[in-house]
Amino acid sequence: MSGSSLRTLEQVRMYSVPISDPRVSELITWYQGTLQRAIDVIWDNIEWKYRFPKVEKGGQVIAPSKFKVPYLPKDRSFKRRLRDYLLQDRPYAAHWVDAAIRTAYSVMESWRKRYLKGKARKVKPRVERRFARCKATLMKVDYDKKSIRITLRPGEHVEVSWNGRWFARRVEGWRVGEVILKDDRILIPFETAKVVDVKEVIGWDSNELSLDGFSPRVGFIKVDLRPLQSMKIVYERKKRIAQSKGLKYVYEKYNVRERNREKDFINKLASGLTKLFPNSVHVFEDLEKENLVSRREPKGRRKRNARTPWKLIQGKASERAVIERVSPKNTSRTCPRCGYVVKTRVGRVFRCPRCGLELDRQKVAAVNIYRRYLRMRGFPHSYDPDETKGELWVGVALRGRSPVIRASMKGALRAVKPREEGLISSYIKPNEA
Ligand SMILES: [Zn+2]
């Protein structure tokens, strides 16, 4: 891609400030009850309608099956009645009722989505967690004092400040979004819109042990995910042992640790990628569509891939960089040189029977993802992958700040300057001649 284009990147970062105020806990108790009552009413007014989908298989229409689809009540008069009902005996500002109603609808919408995908049962959602989602109309933010005043009742407020907090400098000049109250803390989302001058497109193929990238400028990139995998394998074993001994507490402890270390890895990976490749559009496969494709994969592969938290990785990356998604269909079966689609995908190396191209399958996929995005954006492009450039190897240091070089690779690696301290170390792996 030549030239550059400007893209807006919406960024949200959530930070928490501890609070200790019995009035907040009282509010949360009331809010939880009100939210549940709103859900109850919406649930009772769902309209179930039959739908007859046509299922096609191999060009043939299979006997249509019918199933019931829920429609949430959304008309104005229903919403007004719901509001009036909840406004009776409310001890707090009326906007808190509106906040609860809005949250009730988002709970119901996400239940509906999951229900239609077959991931949720026909059971009314229950509010288990204690929280209260605020509305902008209930908040007054003083950016000079770095404080938020939240209205409980007309004339009664709770005040929270993030002045002097460790993250205060990170969110300098950012907007405060709608906060979430918990019993012991308040979660504040800080938002900003950054303009990114996009100069580069990188296609990323998501694999269980690596993230394989391609861009014409850098060439091929391999991000090593094995430390994440081995960490997870270790914890899976520990958890299995705890489970077999019936130690629920120990199991939970390992579970929390595993999640924290996973989060840590993903944070470092996302921030490392944006620092190593600034001004880039990162193109990933669309995971929603991937489910359909991966069903055809051998079982072992699916399981290993399931260990890598791709949704979390893409989500984290999208907070820091411009992310785009393309369909994963045939990305590792299409010849990047001549476009021929091979039938099988056996072995690590892709061999094109039409033009003779031989290339690592993961590299093939990365090139195809890169090009699919360019086509989508209207850049017809043919690019013969340049193998002479070697491959940029990137590792994420899980512990500490020193770059990681694994012994098995030492011989093949030549260190290039580690560009970002500790977070990510990068090396050029020369092609074996
Ligand atoms: Zn070919």
Residues whose N, C-alpha, C, O or C-beta is under 5 A from the ligand:
A	BS01	ZN	C335 R337 C338 G339 Y340 C352 R354 C355 G356 L357
